[in-house]
Amino acid sequence: MTADIWTPERTQQLTALWKDGRTAAWIADVLGPGVSRCAVLGKVYRLGLARGPEDRRVRPAAPPRATRRREEVVAFRPAAREPGPPKIRAALAPSAAMIATPSDPTTTILLVGAGQCRWPYGHSGEAGFGLCGRSVARGAFCAAHADIGYKKPSCTSESLLRMVGFD
């Protein structure tokens, strides 16, 4: 199919226009119907045509980087530990008993933003329903409510009996 498009005259015209620096789209318009920009680029590739040395973009060579000898490089070394008993770390987060929870909601469900505690006060649909609104410490809750909400239930024989209905 492309053999019908590329007559020797069109190929000579393509070669001359390409060497003049014309674009493939412009050449396709000049060559007429049936010749697309992609057809021109394909023929240029198959013919191995280049624009010429003046049009080739040559990147300037990067200046050589200064290298330092291994002895000159100073490596970071942490300070040595002093001998003695190991230090005991303090607790990372205070317990719920140490943090006072607010007695009333500080925000509504429509006004709560990202990073605010979503612990509910009251029941939805009732007057006075709201959310804690303090800054989040873990998950969706502040530190005090996270201690309450994320507490693992104790698994004792009494709790298992209560769970199945034997009181």
C-alpha positions as CSV (number, residue, x, y, z in Angstrom):
1,M,0.0,0.0,0.0
2,T,2.8,2.4,0.8
3,A,4.7,1.4,-2.3
4,D,1.9,3.1,-4.4
5,I,2.5,6.3,-2.5
6,W,6.2,6.5,-2.8
7,T,7.1,7.0,-6.4
8,P,10.7,7.9,-7.3
9,E,9.6,11.6,-7.9
10,R,7.9,11.8,-4.5
11,T,11.0,10.2,-2.8
12,Q,13.3,12.8,-4.4
13,Q,11.0,15.6,-3.4
14,L,10.8,14.2,0.2
15,T,14.6,14.0,0.3
16,A,15.1,17.6,-0.9
17,L,12.5,19.0,1.4
18,W,13.8,17.1,4.4
19,K,17.4,18.3,3.8
20,D,16.0,21.8,3.6
21,G,14.8,21.4,7.2
22,R,11.1,21.2,6.5
23,T,8.9,19.4,9.1
24,A,7.2,16.1,8.3
25,A,3.7,17.7,8.5
26,W,4.7,20.4,6.0
27,I,6.2,17.8,3.6
28,A,3.0,15.7,3.9
29,D,0.9,18.7,2.9
30,V,3.2,19.4,-0.1
31,L,3.2,15.8,-1.3
32,G,-0.6,15.8,-1.4
33,P,-3.5,13.5,-0.4
34,G,-2.6,10.0,0.7
35,V,0.6,11.0,2.4
36,S,0.5,11.5,6.2
37,R,3.0,12.9,8.6
38,C,3.6,9.4,9.9
39,A,4.2,8.1,6.4
40,V,6.8,10.8,5.8
41,L,8.6,10.0,9.1
42,G,8.6,6.3,8.2
43,K,10.1,6.9,4.8
44,V,12.7,9.3,6.3
45,Y,13.6,6.5,8.7
46,R,13.8,3.8,6.1
47,L,15.9,6.0,3.8
48,G,18.3,6.8,6.8
49,L,18.1,10.6,6.1
50,A,19.6,12.9,8.6
51,R,19.2,16.7,8.9
52,G,22.9,17.4,8.8
53,P,25.6,18.1,11.3
54,E,24.5,21.7,11.9
55,D,21.1,20.7,13.1
56,R,22.1,17.9,15.4
57,R,21.9,19.0,19.0
58,V,25.2,18.2,20.7
59,R,25.2,18.5,24.5
60,P,28.2,20.1,26.0
61,A,30.4,17.8,28.0
62,A,29.9,18.1,31.7
63,P,32.8,19.5,33.7
64,P,34.7,16.7,35.5
65,R,33.7,16.4,39.1
66,A,36.3,16.8,41.7
67,T,36.9,13.6,43.5
68,R,38.4,13.3,47.0
69,R,40.7,10.6,48.1
70,R,39.3,8.1,50.6
71,E,41.5,9.5,53.4
72,E,40.0,13.0,53.0
73,V,36.4,11.8,53.4
74,V,35.3,12.0,57.0
75,A,32.7,9.5,58.0
76,F,30.0,10.2,60.6
77,R,30.5,8.1,63.7
78,P,28.1,8.3,66.6
79,A,29.6,9.2,70.0
80,A,30.5,6.2,72.1
81,R,28.2,5.3,75.0
82,E,29.3,6.0,78.5
83,P,29.5,2.9,80.6
84,G,26.9,2.5,83.3
85,P,23.5,1.2,84.0
86,P,21.0,1.3,81.0
87,K,18.6,4.2,81.0
88,I,14.9,3.3,81.4
89,R,12.7,5.0,78.9
90,A,9.6,6.8,80.2
91,A,6.2,5.7,79.0
92,L,5.5,7.0,75.5
93,A,2.0,8.1,76.1
94,P,0.2,8.9,79.3
95,S,-2.6,6.6,80.4
96,A,-6.3,7.5,80.3
97,A,-6.3,8.1,84.0
98,M,-3.7,10.8,83.6
99,I,-5.6,12.6,80.8
100,A,-8.8,14.3,81.6
101,T,-11.5,13.8,79.0
102,P,-13.8,16.7,78.2
103,S,-17.3,16.4,79.8
104,D,-19.1,18.0,76.8
105,P,-18.6,17.8,73.1
106,T,-16.5,20.5,71.5
107,T,-17.5,20.1,67.9
108,T,-20.4,18.8,65.7
109,I,-20.4,16.1,63.1
110,L,-20.6,18.8,60.4
111,L,-17.7,20.8,61.7
112,V,-15.2,18.1,62.7
113,G,-12.0,18.3,60.6
114,A,-9.1,16.1,59.8
115,G,-7.0,15.4,62.8
116,Q,-9.8,15.9,65.3
117,C,-11.1,13.2,67.7
118,R,-14.3,11.6,66.6
119,W,-15.4,10.2,70.0
120,P,-19.2,10.6,70.2
121,Y,-21.0,12.3,73.1
122,G,-24.6,11.2,73.3
123,H,-26.7,9.5,70.6
124,S,-27.0,10.7,67.0
125,G,-30.3,12.4,66.3
126,E,-30.7,13.6,69.9
127,A,-30.2,17.2,71.0
128,G,-26.7,17.9,72.3
129,F,-25.0,15.2,70.2
130,G,-21.5,16.0,69.3
131,L,-17.9,14.8,69.0
132,C,-14.8,15.3,71.2
133,G,-12.9,17.5,68.7
134,R,-9.5,17.4,70.4
135,S,-6.4,16.6,68.4
136,V,-5.9,13.0,67.3
137,A,-3.3,10.8,69.0
138,R,-4.0,7.4,67.6
139,G,-6.5,6.3,64.9
140,A,-9.5,8.5,65.0
141,F,-9.3,9.4,68.7
142,C,-7.4,11.6,71.1
143,A,-5.1,9.9,73.6
144,A,-7.7,9.5,76.3
145,H,-10.4,8.1,74.0
146,A,-7.9,5.9,72.2
147,D,-7.0,4.2,75.6
148,I,-10.7,3.5,76.0
149,G,-11.6,2.6,72.5
150,Y,-8.6,0.5,71.6
151,K,-8.4,-1.5,74.8
152,K,-8.0,-5.2,74.3
153,P,-10.8,-7.1,76.2
154,S,-9.6,-9.4,78.9
155,C,-10.2,-13.0,78.2
156,T,-11.0,-14.7,81.4
157,S,-13.2,-17.6,82.1
158,E,-15.8,-15.3,83.7
159,S,-15.9,-13.0,80.7
160,L,-16.3,-16.1,78.4
161,L,-19.2,-17.4,80.5
162,R,-20.8,-13.9,80.4
163,M,-20.4,-13.8,76.7
164,V,-22.3,-17.0,76.1
165,G,-25.0,-16.1,78.6
166,F,-24.0,-18.0,81.8
167,D,-24.0,-15.5,84.6
